[in-house]
Amino acid sequence: MTAIIKISKLHKSYKKQQVLTDLDWTINQGDIIGLLGINGAGKSTLISSILNISAIDGGSVTLFGESNQQLSPEVKARIGYVPQVNDEIPWLTVKELIAFKKQFYTIWQDEKVAELIERWQLDTSKKMSELSVGQGQRVLIILALAPNPDLIIFDEPAAALDPAGRRDFLKEIVNLATEENKTIIFSTHITSDLERVANKVAILHRGKICLFEDLDTVKENNPMSLEDTFLEITA
């Protein structure tokens, strides 16, 4: 299998508190991983460390064989990311923002963008600051998918979506996984969402990935529900 992400001995503190400790993790091509952790476990910190949004204190992270601190433009173009908080330019309209982002990529799926805008009923004439939290999250998802990345990382992507929006988002993940062999990580605290789309589950607890297994294996080897397993591990 081809390793897309390799993490070795990762250490990360935040405000003098150790969040990630001696963390090892390898993610292979085609993995669709649901990353579980209680609030404050460090899921967002782990994601920002992987993407070098936040500098690590020790260890190493590689993406597509390159250090995350020295990624080539070609590798950067292969990564899509949806943050938990909308930090896009607030005074641009949705249409303007999409056009602005498109300039930085050699690949841009105009048809996919148009399809998602129509399906999610987004008013592209509205400024980003005028959108609801859920609408803003949909725009971020579109921006992440438009360049057709090979690796897509979502940080609590469905938290701001209503039930219908969450179902539609999960359907999009399934389509990506089955049709295009993407590698996907999405952090969540909703185990039912994970069970609908992931083929692997990872649980972050006390600074480490304490469980990383095929979802089917976890279900077969444990009579409890995934939620009960999660609660038992993180108790």
ABEGO torsion letter per residue (X at the ends): XBBABBBBGBBBBBGGBBABBGBBBBBBBGBBBBBBBBBGAGAAAAAAAAAGABBBABEBBBBGGBBAABBBAAAAAABBBBBABBABBAABBAAAAAAAAAAABABBBAAAAAAAAAAAGBBAABBAAABBAAAAAAAAAAAAAAAGBABBBBBGAAAABBAAAAAAAAAAAAAAAAAAGBBBBBBBABAAAAAAABABBBBBBGGBBABBBBAAAAAAABABBAAAAAAAAAX
